[in-house]
Amino acid sequence: MDSIEVLEHTHIGEDGHSFSHTHKNVEGHKHVHSHESTKDISNRLARAAGHLEFVRRMVKDERDCSEVLNQIAAVTSALNSVSRLILQGHIEECVTDAIQCGDKKVIEDLNKSLAKLIK
């Protein structure tokens, strides 16, 4: 039986923002994200954050509710797009690698994440 340890993995974007997650490391299983996908996701999140800040200012300035709702829809769409990219990469890289290394719990963890994402 392979040994399993829980590792924390941190991504740092060019803007200095970071996000971390944990994953199980089965002996011999290397958890790697491509630099380009991490950079793309970080850039998309930075744009969505800037857009959300604009929405906050719109509310503060008492802009038309319809305009605010349209902008909120745009932010939601941007975040959904980022979620799809992260999910795709997670399945193609992390989940596939973990299963190949014998970590079957990754499916349970994926299902829990999907349940939270698709409330």
BADRENNU-855541 format. One line per field, with one value per residue: chain; x, y, z of N, C-alpha, C, O in turn; residue number from 1. Coordinates in nm, 2 decimals. Atoms other than C-alpha are relative to their C-alpha. Layout:
N
chaine <- [A; ...]
nX <- [X; ...]
nY <- [Y; ...]
nZ <- [Z; ...]
caX <- [X; ...]
caY <- [Y; ...]
caZ <- [Z; ...]
cX <- [X; ...]
cY <- [Y; ...]
cZ <- [Z; ...]
oX <- [X; ...]
oY <- [Y; ...]
oZ <- [Z; ...]
num <- [NUM; ...]
END
This chain:
119
chaine <- [A; A; A; A; A; A; A; A; A; A; A; A; A; A; A; A; A; A; A; A; A; A; A; A; A; A; A; A; A; A; A; A; A; A; A; A; A; A; A; A; A; A; A; A; A; A; A; A; A; A; A; A; A; A; A; A; A; A; A; A; A; A; A; A; A; A; A; A; A; A; A; A; A; A; A; A; A; A; A; A; A; A; A; A; A; A; A; A; A; A; A; A; A; A; A; A; A; A; A; A; A; A; A; A; A; A; A; A; A; A; A; A; A; A; A; A; A; A; A]
nX <- [0.08; -0.08; 0.03; 0.08; -0.02; 0.08; -0.09; 0.07; -0.06; 0.04; -0.02; -0.02; 0.02; -0.09; 0.05; -0.03; 0.11; -0.02; 0.11; -0.06; 0.09; -0.07; 0.03; -0.07; -0.12; -0.03; -0.14; -0.03; 0.09; -0.05; 0.11; -0.06; 0.08; -0.08; -0.01; 0.09; 0.14; 0.01; -0.01; 0.12; 0.11; -0.03; 0.03; 0.15; 0.05; -0.03; 0.10; 0.13; -0.01; 0.01; 0.13; 0.08; -0.03; 0.08; 0.14; 0.01; 0.01; 0.13; 0.10; -0.03; 0.04; 0.15; 0.03; 0.13; 0.00; -0.02; -0.14; -0.08; 0.03; -0.07; -0.14; -0.01; 0.00; -0.13; -0.10; 0.03; -0.04; -0.14; -0.03; 0.04; -0.10; -0.12; 0.03; -0.01; -0.14; -0.07; 0.06; -0.06; -0.14; 0.00; 0.03; -0.10; -0.13; -0.01; 0.09; -0.06; -0.13; 0.03; 0.06; -0.10; -0.08; 0.08; 0.08; 0.14; 0.07; 0.00; 0.13; 0.09; -0.04; 0.06; 0.14; 0.03; -0.03; 0.10; 0.12; -0.01; -0.01; 0.12; 0.11]
nY <- [-0.12; -0.13; -0.09; -0.11; -0.12; -0.12; -0.11; -0.12; -0.04; -0.14; -0.06; -0.15; -0.07; -0.11; -0.12; 0.03; 0.07; 0.14; 0.09; 0.13; 0.11; 0.11; 0.13; 0.11; 0.04; 0.14; 0.01; 0.01; -0.09; -0.14; -0.09; -0.11; -0.08; -0.07; -0.14; -0.07; 0.01; -0.08; -0.14; -0.03; 0.00; -0.11; -0.12; 0.00; -0.03; -0.14; -0.08; 0.01; -0.08; -0.14; -0.02; 0.00; -0.13; -0.10; 0.02; -0.06; -0.15; -0.03; 0.00; -0.11; -0.12; 0.01; 0.02; 0.07; 0.14; 0.08; -0.01; 0.08; 0.15; 0.05; 0.01; 0.12; 0.12; 0.01; 0.05; 0.14; 0.08; 0.01; 0.10; 0.13; 0.04; 0.04; 0.13; 0.10; 0.03; 0.07; 0.13; 0.08; 0.04; 0.09; 0.14; 0.05; 0.01; 0.04; 0.12; 0.11; 0.05; 0.06; 0.14; 0.09; 0.03; 0.08; -0.08; 0.00; -0.10; -0.12; -0.01; -0.05; -0.14; -0.07; -0.01; -0.10; -0.13; -0.02; -0.03; -0.14; -0.09; 0.00; -0.02]
nZ <- [0.00; 0.01; -0.11; 0.05; -0.08; 0.04; 0.03; 0.03; 0.13; 0.01; 0.13; -0.02; 0.13; 0.03; -0.08; -0.14; -0.07; 0.00; -0.05; -0.04; -0.02; -0.04; 0.08; -0.05; 0.09; 0.00; 0.03; 0.14; 0.07; 0.00; 0.03; 0.07; 0.09; 0.10; -0.03; 0.08; -0.05; -0.13; 0.04; 0.06; -0.10; -0.08; 0.07; 0.01; -0.13; -0.02; 0.08; -0.07; -0.12; 0.04; 0.05; -0.12; -0.07; 0.08; -0.04; -0.13; 0.02; 0.06; -0.10; -0.08; 0.08; 0.02; 0.14; 0.03; -0.05; 0.12; 0.04; -0.11; 0.02; 0.12; -0.03; -0.09; 0.09; 0.07; -0.10; -0.03; 0.12; -0.01; -0.10; 0.05; 0.10; -0.08; -0.07; 0.10; 0.03; -0.12; 0.00; 0.11; -0.03; -0.12; 0.05; 0.09; -0.06; -0.13; -0.02; 0.07; -0.07; -0.13; 0.02; 0.05; -0.11; -0.09; -0.09; 0.04; -0.08; 0.09; 0.06; -0.11; -0.02; 0.12; -0.02; -0.10; 0.06; 0.10; -0.07; -0.05; 0.12; 0.08; -0.09]
caX <- [0.00; 0.13; 0.17; -0.06; 0.02; -0.19; 0.00; -0.10; -0.04; -0.03; -0.06; 0.07; -0.05; 0.15; -0.06; 0.07; -0.26; -0.24; -0.48; -0.41; -0.57; -0.48; -0.46; -0.35; -0.01; 0.01; 0.37; 0.50; 0.21; 0.34; 0.08; 0.17; -0.02; 0.10; 0.23; 0.02; -0.31; -0.23; -0.14; -0.45; -0.68; -0.51; -0.55; -0.92; -0.98; -0.81; -1.03; -1.34; -1.23; -1.19; -1.52; -1.68; -1.52; -1.68; -2.02; -1.96; -1.90; -2.21; -2.42; -2.25; -2.32; -2.69; -2.67; -2.98; -3.07; -3.09; -2.74; -2.61; -2.79; -2.65; -2.30; -2.35; -2.45; -2.13; -1.92; -2.11; -2.05; -1.68; -1.66; -1.85; -1.60; -1.30; -1.48; -1.51; -1.14; -1.03; -1.27; -1.14; -0.78; -0.86; -1.02; -0.76; -0.46; -0.52; -0.81; -0.65; -0.31; -0.46; -0.67; -0.37; -0.18; -0.46; -0.62; -0.99; -1.10; -1.04; -1.38; -1.56; -1.37; -1.47; -1.83; -1.83; -1.67; -1.92; -2.21; -2.09; -2.02; -2.36; -2.59]
caY <- [0.00; 0.35; 0.61; 0.91; 1.26; 1.58; 1.87; 2.23; 2.38; 2.76; 2.95; 3.31; 3.53; 3.81; 4.06; 3.90; 3.75; 3.39; 3.10; 2.77; 2.43; 2.10; 1.76; 1.42; 1.32; 0.95; 0.84; 0.89; 1.13; 1.47; 1.75; 2.01; 2.29; 2.45; 2.80; 2.92; 2.79; 2.94; 3.27; 3.27; 3.19; 3.45; 3.72; 3.63; 3.65; 3.99; 4.12; 3.99; 4.15; 4.48; 4.45; 4.37; 4.68; 4.88; 4.73; 4.83; 5.19; 5.18; 5.09; 5.35; 5.61; 5.50; 5.40; 5.26; 4.91; 4.76; 4.87; 4.72; 4.39; 4.37; 4.43; 4.17; 3.92; 4.00; 3.93; 3.61; 3.49; 3.57; 3.37; 3.08; 3.08; 3.07; 2.79; 2.59; 2.63; 2.53; 2.23; 2.12; 2.14; 1.97; 1.67; 1.65; 1.69; 1.65; 1.39; 1.18; 1.17; 1.09; 0.80; 0.66; 0.67; 0.49; 0.78; 0.70; 0.96; 1.23; 1.14; 1.20; 1.53; 1.63; 1.55; 1.76; 2.05; 2.02; 2.02; 2.35; 2.50; 2.41; 2.52]
caZ <- [0.00; -0.09; 0.18; 0.15; 0.29; 0.28; 0.11; 0.09; -0.26; -0.31; -0.64; -0.66; -0.95; -1.11; -0.91; -0.59; -0.49; -0.38; -0.32; -0.16; -0.16; -0.02; -0.19; -0.10; -0.23; -0.30; -0.30; -0.66; -0.75; -0.84; -0.84; -1.10; -1.27; -1.59; -1.54; -1.83; -1.69; -1.35; -1.51; -1.72; -1.43; -1.21; -1.48; -1.53; -1.15; -1.14; -1.42; -1.24; -0.92; -1.09; -1.26; -0.92; -0.77; -1.05; -0.96; -0.60; -0.71; -0.92; -0.62; -0.41; -0.68; -0.68; -1.05; -1.22; -1.08; -1.43; -1.51; -1.18; -1.24; -1.59; -1.46; -1.18; -1.45; -1.64; -1.32; -1.25; -1.61; -1.57; -1.25; -1.40; -1.69; -1.44; -1.25; -1.57; -1.65; -1.30; -1.31; -1.65; -1.54; -1.21; -1.39; -1.66; -1.44; -1.07; -1.07; -1.34; -1.17; -0.83; -0.97; -1.16; -0.83; -0.65; -0.47; -0.51; -0.25; -0.52; -0.67; -0.34; -0.30; -0.66; -0.59; -0.28; -0.47; -0.75; -0.50; -0.35; -0.70; -0.84; -0.55]
cX <- [0.09; -0.03; -0.06; 0.03; -0.09; 0.10; -0.09; 0.08; -0.04; 0.04; 0.01; -0.01; 0.10; -0.03; 0.03; -0.10; 0.03; -0.12; 0.06; -0.11; 0.08; -0.04; 0.08; 0.11; 0.03; 0.15; 0.02; -0.10; 0.05; -0.12; 0.06; -0.11; 0.09; 0.00; -0.10; -0.14; -0.01; 0.00; -0.13; -0.12; 0.02; -0.04; -0.15; -0.06; 0.03; -0.09; -0.14; -0.01; -0.01; -0.14; -0.10; 0.01; -0.08; -0.15; -0.03; -0.01; -0.13; -0.11; 0.02; -0.05; -0.15; -0.03; -0.13; 0.02; 0.02; 0.14; 0.08; -0.02; 0.07; 0.15; 0.03; -0.01; 0.13; 0.11; -0.03; 0.04; 0.15; 0.05; -0.03; 0.10; 0.13; -0.03; 0.01; 0.15; 0.07; -0.05; 0.06; 0.14; 0.01; -0.03; 0.11; 0.13; -0.01; -0.08; 0.06; 0.12; -0.03; -0.06; 0.11; 0.10; -0.07; -0.08; -0.14; -0.09; -0.02; -0.14; -0.10; 0.03; -0.06; -0.15; -0.04; 0.02; -0.11; -0.14; 0.00; 0.00; -0.14; -0.12; -0.12]
cY <- [0.13; 0.09; 0.13; 0.11; 0.11; 0.12; 0.12; 0.06; 0.15; 0.05; 0.15; 0.06; 0.12; 0.12; -0.02; -0.07; -0.15; -0.07; -0.13; -0.10; -0.12; -0.12; -0.11; -0.04; -0.15; -0.01; -0.02; 0.09; 0.14; 0.09; 0.13; 0.07; 0.07; 0.14; 0.08; 0.00; 0.08; 0.15; 0.05; 0.02; 0.12; 0.13; 0.01; 0.04; 0.15; 0.09; 0.00; 0.08; 0.15; 0.04; 0.00; 0.13; 0.11; -0.01; 0.06; 0.15; 0.04; 0.01; 0.12; 0.13; 0.00; 0.00; -0.08; -0.15; -0.09; -0.01; -0.09; -0.14; -0.05; -0.02; -0.12; -0.13; -0.02; -0.06; -0.15; -0.09; -0.01; -0.10; -0.14; -0.05; -0.04; -0.14; -0.12; -0.04; -0.07; -0.14; -0.09; -0.04; -0.09; -0.14; -0.05; -0.03; -0.07; -0.14; -0.12; -0.05; -0.07; -0.14; -0.09; -0.04; -0.07; 0.08; 0.01; 0.11; 0.13; 0.01; 0.05; 0.15; 0.08; 0.02; 0.11; 0.15; 0.04; 0.04; 0.15; 0.10; 0.02; 0.01; 0.06]
cZ <- [0.00; 0.12; -0.06; 0.10; -0.06; -0.02; -0.03; -0.12; -0.02; -0.14; 0.03; -0.14; -0.01; 0.08; 0.14; 0.08; 0.00; 0.05; 0.02; 0.00; 0.05; -0.09; 0.07; -0.10; 0.03; -0.04; -0.15; -0.08; 0.02; -0.05; -0.06; -0.08; -0.10; 0.04; -0.08; 0.05; 0.13; -0.03; -0.06; 0.10; 0.10; -0.07; -0.01; 0.14; 0.03; -0.07; 0.07; 0.13; -0.03; -0.05; 0.12; 0.08; -0.07; 0.04; 0.14; 0.00; -0.06; 0.10; 0.09; -0.06; -0.03; -0.15; -0.02; 0.03; -0.12; -0.04; 0.09; -0.02; -0.13; 0.02; 0.10; -0.08; -0.08; 0.10; 0.03; -0.12; 0.00; 0.10; -0.04; -0.10; 0.07; 0.07; -0.10; -0.04; 0.11; 0.01; -0.11; 0.03; 0.12; -0.04; -0.09; 0.06; 0.14; 0.03; -0.07; 0.06; 0.13; -0.02; -0.05; 0.12; 0.11; 0.10; -0.05; 0.07; -0.08; -0.06; 0.10; 0.02; -0.12; 0.01; 0.10; -0.05; -0.10; 0.07; 0.05; -0.12; -0.06; 0.09; -0.07]
oX <- [0.19; -0.14; -0.03; 0.02; -0.11; 0.17; -0.19; 0.20; -0.16; 0.15; -0.07; 0.07; 0.17; 0.05; 0.00; -0.08; 0.08; -0.21; 0.15; -0.23; 0.21; -0.14; 0.18; 0.09; 0.08; 0.19; -0.04; -0.07; 0.06; -0.18; 0.13; -0.19; 0.20; -0.10; -0.15; -0.21; -0.11; -0.07; -0.18; -0.19; -0.08; -0.10; -0.21; -0.16; -0.06; -0.14; -0.21; -0.11; -0.08; -0.19; -0.19; -0.08; -0.13; -0.22; -0.13; -0.10; -0.18; -0.19; -0.08; -0.10; -0.20; -0.13; -0.18; 0.12; 0.09; 0.19; 0.17; 0.07; 0.12; 0.21; 0.13; 0.07; 0.17; 0.19; 0.06; 0.09; 0.20; 0.14; 0.04; 0.14; 0.19; 0.06; 0.07; 0.18; 0.15; 0.03; 0.10; 0.18; 0.09; 0.04; 0.15; 0.20; 0.04; -0.02; 0.07; 0.14; 0.03; -0.02; 0.11; 0.16; -0.02; -0.14; -0.18; -0.19; -0.10; -0.18; -0.18; -0.07; -0.11; -0.20; -0.14; -0.06; -0.15; -0.21; -0.11; -0.06; -0.17; -0.22; -0.22]
oY <- [0.13; 0.08; 0.17; 0.09; 0.12; 0.15; 0.11; 0.05; 0.18; 0.02; 0.21; 0.03; 0.16; 0.21; 0.07; -0.11; -0.20; -0.02; -0.18; -0.07; -0.11; -0.12; -0.08; -0.04; -0.19; 0.05; -0.11; 0.11; 0.20; 0.07; 0.20; 0.00; 0.11; 0.20; 0.18; 0.10; 0.15; 0.22; 0.16; 0.11; 0.19; 0.22; 0.13; 0.12; 0.22; 0.19; 0.10; 0.14; 0.22; 0.14; 0.09; 0.18; 0.20; 0.09; 0.12; 0.21; 0.15; 0.10; 0.18; 0.22; 0.09; 0.06; -0.14; -0.22; -0.19; -0.12; -0.16; -0.22; -0.17; -0.12; -0.19; -0.22; -0.14; -0.15; -0.23; -0.20; -0.12; -0.18; -0.23; -0.17; -0.14; -0.22; -0.22; -0.15; -0.17; -0.24; -0.20; -0.16; -0.18; -0.24; -0.16; -0.12; -0.18; -0.23; -0.23; -0.18; -0.17; -0.23; -0.21; -0.14; -0.10; 0.02; 0.10; 0.14; 0.21; 0.13; 0.14; 0.22; 0.19; 0.13; 0.18; 0.24; 0.16; 0.13; 0.22; 0.21; 0.13; -0.06; 0.08]
oZ <- [0.07; 0.18; -0.17; 0.23; -0.18; 0.07; -0.08; -0.13; -0.01; -0.20; 0.10; -0.23; 0.08; 0.11; 0.22; 0.19; -0.10; 0.11; -0.06; 0.02; 0.04; -0.15; 0.14; -0.22; 0.13; -0.14; -0.21; -0.20; 0.13; -0.15; 0.01; -0.15; -0.06; 0.08; -0.03; 0.05; 0.15; 0.04; -0.03; 0.10; 0.13; 0.00; 0.00; 0.14; 0.09; -0.02; 0.07; 0.16; 0.04; -0.02; 0.13; 0.13; -0.01; 0.05; 0.16; 0.07; -0.02; 0.10; 0.13; 0.01; -0.10; -0.20; 0.07; 0.00; -0.11; -0.08; 0.05; -0.02; -0.12; -0.03; 0.09; -0.06; -0.10; 0.06; 0.03; -0.10; -0.03; 0.08; -0.01; -0.11; 0.03; 0.07; -0.07; -0.05; 0.08; 0.03; -0.08; 0.01; 0.12; 0.00; -0.07; 0.02; 0.16; 0.08; -0.01; 0.07; 0.15; 0.05; -0.01; 0.11; 0.22; 0.19; -0.13; 0.02; -0.05; -0.08; 0.07; 0.04; -0.10; -0.02; 0.08; -0.03; -0.10; 0.02; 0.05; -0.11; -0.12; 0.07; 0.00]
num <- [1; 2; 3; 4; 5; 6; 7; 8; 9; 10; 11; 12; 13; 14; 15; 16; 17; 18; 19; 20; 21; 22; 23; 24; 25; 26; 27; 28; 29; 30; 31; 32; 33; 34; 35; 36; 37; 38; 39; 40; 41; 42; 43; 44; 45; 46; 47; 48; 49; 50; 51; 52; 53; 54; 55; 56; 57; 58; 59; 60; 61; 62; 63; 64; 65; 66; 67; 68; 69; 70; 71; 72; 73; 74; 75; 76; 77; 78; 79; 80; 81; 82; 83; 84; 85; 86; 87; 88; 89; 90; 91; 92; 93; 94; 95; 96; 97; 98; 99; 100; 101; 102; 103; 104; 105; 106; 107; 108; 109; 110; 111; 112; 113; 114; 115; 116; 117; 118; 119]
END
